[in-house]
C-alpha cells in the first residue's frame, strides 16, 4: 500500500509545484511508482511543469464519476518510467471528498507514492487533498511572512494529519543574512520538523518553462536537494543540503 502525501504551502509563490515535480521525478528515478495529482482546480499547471500537458486528457473527476478508469486517466511520462500524472478538473462543482478518497485509495494500491500538489488556502483542492492525505509536506520560503502563513496552514493540517514536515525552498545565503535569520529559526517559527532545504536555483524556472523534469536536466543546484528529500521519504539517511 502506497502513501498519499499532500504537498501544500501557506501562500502562493513558494515553488510548491516545482518541489512536487522535482521530488516525484527523483522518487521515480529511485525505482518508485509515483502518481502526481494536481489539486489546483481551475488553475492547474503541474502538467506544464512535468511536460505532460498534451497527454493529460482525463482528470480526477472523470475517475470519481466512473467516466474513466484510473489506469487510463493517469498518464506516464515518456522519458521517466514510473512517473505518472493525474490532472485536475477545470471546475470544483460536484467534487465529493468521499469519492476523491476512493480514487486516492485506488491509487495507493497501484503506486508507491501519491503526491497531491495542493493549492494554498482552504479551497476545494486543499480540502479534498486533506481528506485523503496520510502525511503532509508544507513548502515555505525563509522570510517571516511566508513562515507565518505556513503556521496557519499547519493549524488546519493538524486537524486531520499527524505527520507534517517542512521543506524550505528558494533558500540563499544572502537572503538569510539580510533577514538575520537561520534555518533553525525558520523551523522554530513554523513549528515543523525539517524534511529538506532547496537552494535558490534559476535552472528550476528554466526547466519548468521547458516542461523537462528536473531529474533529467541537471545534477546541480536544486536537483540534489530534491533527491535528498526523496531519499528521506523512503526512510533513507540523507544529509541536508548546505546553502553556501
KAJOBEL-V939801 format. One record per backbone hydrogen bond with DSSP energy under -1.0 kcal/mol. CO is the residue of the C=O (numbers start at 1). NH is the residue of the N-H. If there is no record, write none. Layout:
# KAJOBEL-V939801
co: [CO;CO]
nh: [NH;NH]
This chain:
# KAJOBEL-V939801
co: [3;4;4;5;6;7;8;15;16;17;18;19;20;21;22;23;24;25;26;27;28;33;33;34;35;36;37;39;40;45;46;47;52;55;59;60;61;62;62;63;69;69;70;75;80;82;83;84;85;86;87;89;92;94;96;97;98;99;100;101;102;103;104;107;107;108;112;113;114;115;116;116;117;123;124;125;126;127;128;129;135;136;137;138;140;143;144;145;146;147;148;149;150;151;152;153;154;157;157;163;165;166;166;167;168;171;172;173;174;175;176;182;183;184;185;186;187;193;196;198;201;202;203;204;205;206;207;207;213;214;220;222;223;224;225;226;227;228;229;230;231;232]
nh: [114;134;135;116;137;118;139;19;20;21;22;23;24;25;26;27;28;29;30;32;31;112;113;84;115;86;117;41;43;49;50;52;56;57;63;64;65;67;68;66;72;73;74;85;83;34;77;36;75;38;60;42;95;96;100;101;102;103;104;105;106;107;108;110;111;2;3;35;5;37;7;118;39;127;128;129;130;131;132;133;6;165;8;167;169;147;148;149;150;151;152;153;154;155;156;157;158;160;161;136;138;195;196;140;198;200;176;177;178;179;181;186;187;188;189;190;191;166;168;171;204;206;207;208;209;210;211;212;216;218;223;226;227;228;229;230;231;232;233;234;236;235]
